[in-house]
Amino acid sequence: MLRRLLTCLLFAAAPLIPQGPPRPGTRGDPLDQSDVKLPNGKSQADAIIKADYERSLKDAAQLIELAEQLKIDLEKNERHIVSVGTIRKTEEIEKIAKRIRSRLKRF
């Protein structure tokens, strides 16, 4: 009985055991460590990170502007009435926040 149970567990866990060396292009691959250089001699990864940082700053400024506009719209509207434009602003705020979050999670 115990032998059957151990055999079943072994066959069930077999797909979880890594098979062979890691594939090229995966994390932890030694070939992945070599960085591609741009024609000006700078690292491509550094250039991508810098561009993402600048886009995130622009998006953050736009996010602040939309949030301030939303606050003004909510203050001037009546208690239970919200315009379609106000709802669109909230959707745009969500999109910008998701873009920033996805850029920050990349690296």
Order of alpha helices (4+ residues) and beta strands (2+ residues): alpha-alpha-alpha
